[in-house]
Amino acid sequence: LAVVDLLLTRGANPQHAAASGATPLSAAVSMRQIDIVSALLDAGAELEYRLPGGVTVLMLASALGLPDIVSRLLTAGANVHAGDAQQLGPLHCAALYGFSARDRARLLALLDTLLLAGAEPDLAAAGSVTPLLLLLGARAEPGTACDEQIVLAAVERLLDEDVSLEVRDPRGFGPLHLAALHGLPLLVQRLLRAGADPDVRDALNRSPREIAVMRGFIDVAGEFEPLVPGVSSMARFLRDNG
């Protein structure tokens, strides 16, 4: 920080971009240096400068799961509604981070900060994906590790905002398809209780239960009605004897 302060005092340009497109502010965000972020903002660093792909520093901080830096950027006037080249905004970026997050309190603080700043909880972008779909792993490969309890807590936060359960990604996957794809029985239960339709079909005419069976998640398939004969008893056996 002392070196940054010295350089700024001697007239260094806080907006000078590297060949990669990175700026001092985006580098400070990437390195999680909130004191340097504050110093650069105080020196007039541009908040809405577009990084490659149309990304802003607020989107970057959201994608990295940094609620303190997100709060600092918002306080300085960062635009919570700005979108990148795919129209993904800061809340979409936070949801992308959320699927693989390992810190429940940090993720909830991040979502709270953005939602309280006015982020639209149901905004569709990048081929119809919403924050809920991204939080449920719409951009993640099948088998990508996630902490179901943490994702569940974040989904609860979005459900508090009355987000739609009828949204679909470009594959036709809705929230239940994604929970089935990633083998997340607690999320299937919660989404069903919230009113998600278990009979909805994706672009290839597959139900969420069929996705679960295809992926080998018998316990997840057992959460759906109507059930494949024998699946319910097998799911209960696995749960009771696991």
Secondary structure, DSSP 8 states (H G I E B T S, - for coil): -HHHHHHHHTT--TT---TTS--HHHHHHHTT-HHHHHHHHHTT--TT--BGGGB-HHHHHHHTT-HHHHHHHHHTT--TT---TT---HHHHHHHHHHT---HHHHHHHHHHHHHTT--TT--BTTTB-HHHHHTTTTS-TT----HHHHHHHHHHHHTTT--S----TT---HHHHHHHTT-HHHHHHHHHTT--TT---TTS--HHHHHHHHT-HHHHTTSSS--TTHHHHHHHHHHH-
